[in-house]
Amino acid sequence: MAFPIEQVRAQFPALATTDSGQRRIYFDNAAGTQVPRHTIERITDFFHRYNSNTGVFNSTSVAVDAMVEETITALADYLGTPDPGEVIIGANMTTLTYQLSRSLAHRFEPGDEIIISRMEHEGNVTPWLQVAEDNDLVVRWLDFDRDSWRVEPESLQALLSDRTRLLALNYASNLTGGVNDVKALSSLAHDAGALVYVDAVQFASHRLIDVVDLGVDFLACSPYKFYGPHLGIVFGRRELLESLRVYKLRCASDALPYKFSTGTPAFELIAGLMGTLEYFQWLAQELGATGNRRQLFAAAYRAMGAHEDQLSAQLLQGLLAIPGLRMQGATTLEHRVATFSFVHDRLTPSAIAKRLSAAGVFCHWGDNYAMEVAGALDLDPVEGVLRLGLGHYNSEEEVAEGLDLIAEILGG
């Protein structure tokens, strides 16, 4: 069945928004996606009907408790774990990573080693650097290959030792779009006795995650990167979460996953997240899919991914044909997501971004919090790259229009 792009776009009110009559083309999806009506309506409904705290007998409170439980269970299906207790919802990926890094620090001793890949977003770097500094740990840097644009197993194998305690690993780079073989790399780390903490923020909007198949210990992602509200999510294996020292209030719950909640959650955003998960199911059903919730998620992501691959091929072909443009990432679709960065031999990324934005083509520039990636590629520390990120609601017409504008700007 052909991808129902018009029906999909109709679900996202922001796509119809104009600026003084000028249309918007959202190519800034790597920084944050727009949200569907399901998400918006869930948030609005929360404030209309059951804006309340939890834990008492009021009908609104009972409804909020049920909504949170329902969302966590749906998230477990989304991530591929049968155990909702392994799914933590928090303010954002970085905050949750900081929190868990402080808990994990109690498992380490001076001289132990942490491996951090140079593909990381800073949210999966600084927390571990500070843990190492506070606890006299050794940091080993894991480089990525400039041909495959991913971490190769032999590079990791060379760094592993009997003192390795943790591997901080990116699933997909938010600058180059390169995708790591997380399953294979995690297996190597586990064979050495190390834990694996995966940043899947950039991957989750493009491909469905299966934490059980990956065999990871922790995996973080951000709903606002996969068509949801501004929240963070971390999967953690139950036996690890139960064993960790938890920084929480004395009166807070000791049950998973709630013992990792610090303060009152943003219930309205959790409601919105449920709406996003319902949107994926709606899309799958529009495509004729049936089955349980996980099967519907899988059907939606297969269709979304196939559509994005078509757009990516169109965009990549067009970018590579522009004189003076140099891609910072793979020039094929193998082992990558729909995030594309480039530099130009004459115009700076900020100058290009300014002109694109003025024409209604939304994009990002700079290092995009991928400081290690930018440094490894010898990019200008201020300018970085011009980054374009596609989503499944983008159209072939938008890509064609965007390419024409980029070619005009760079050729002028």
Steps between C-alpha positions, in 0.01 A plus 500: 500500500628847411596714795199725581701822513202735469308326779814505714564869442139578587565357847764767574347848540841670501557397139219734392640797694633790296707808577329797337381265228835323457488125534731315738714202406613319812846363432599553864355170620834378637465772763135430576194386307150643471219315675178342370145586602491188718771652719347847512153367579630279778673796666193721462275225633721465808448864594130487414410188695754380753767749593602354834781356705496130577469261789160587648140387448375796295368392162750727322790360700393143428477588130851646499640191670337282235626723218859485623485122536349468153767720343787315667356168383465634145858629516620156603334360187657777295851422629454125483519406869229287664567675834352852545707532816805538279374825341584829673341830392675823595560860403736425211769257390786704644340540842427128522853416387646728765278337762586144402870579459509611865335176605733290287806679641459298820587184303838639391838519675798730438690382193196343335447594137213655306495490119323786323456499125578812301165468324316622809269790562632689799213368712676162498847648556516762773313296765759222464796739487385652827446159657855412398635825642315456829603137544853482354392291204683469169325614181577318175385665176353275230539644151271443201607395154503776234400258223214315669410797726440263792693339782663180376524199733879476475534856627297416808680169554833682514381715792329239715681372808428330829454848648231611251178569688281690256464576128314820408379435146300693243240316291484766226705817476304823511764662277606240244194274508724193531344197673699268724460124527391530863428130540849391393679773695296430813586134479871581491466731799305243697760234426749731673269544799394856417157662506363674190315833505353586160382839374225416249353850481578549131413142405154476657323726254618296201506132598324293766712397798510153655689519830477127564649411162773762541596360839587844641498593869365853458353682203391864496277684254295819478132510396532849355729346237235241405191720466425532870530755783815617677583207727782250545480121519752245622469124481701316762523129575297424811775324691727800449236757592417305815865482601586867450527756774216740423503872569144567608293647778461279807122488461510420127395160369748213504320330210629495143497713299366766735793503740698683232242781484622816669207728574160517334510383137369712214175304478368701206810410297468133594143518373632655179754221467216249509346695214819463296499124556134494394594690185744226398224246546262715295754517218549123503125445480475752212750280321284194561710347778348297781632334814605597848648836594861398434405363159325826414807698607712280275267547202497878543878520525554279196287736293651814652851370442433403139356844427793673668744286299342624176527860615857441619605362163349804329663745741840332499515480122415868474751612762784302346438672166560849642854632433703594807279304740669237716292248695593422860367146507441202276417573138288185474190394695672202659525515881353849533183684597346802326732756660733677255774752571729687266745786468567724200829627365379860484200566728493430873231275650350794690475708183329215316266433792402866522400513135319167510307600810401833345356301209303276737728196488568421864842353578780500757867586498797475737630194682146406611638390840711239322825658614710186474375427149568856389849488651579165340400642160706818551193717450501868580427507876242777459350433160491120501266376226171577330267220610180377334284239670209332321189352656228278366263795453736667253410468133685456172381847398657651812832326434500620138420857606761491774768373263423770247535765768827354634645483149395861439658621825824310453529597136433869556 
